Amino acid sequence: MSDKLGLGLSIESVGDVFKKKVGKEDKSLQISGNVDMTYGTLDCAIIAENEDTTIWVRGRL
């Protein structure tokens, strides 16, 4: 399993990724410096097996 999650929507700035939850915990502070605009991914460092991670993104149509 990779430590990077694809965002699923194109983003125009790193600020478009604005919230992250792991289980029921807010992990939004982990977003800073971990968004890759080129590949549209968020580096989550370590992802545990079966971990429930949710990412909020301002999408563009």
Secondary structure, DSSP 8 states (H G I E B T S, - for coil): --SEEE-SS--SSGGGEEEEEETTEE-GGG-TT-EETTTTEEE-S---TT--EEEEE----
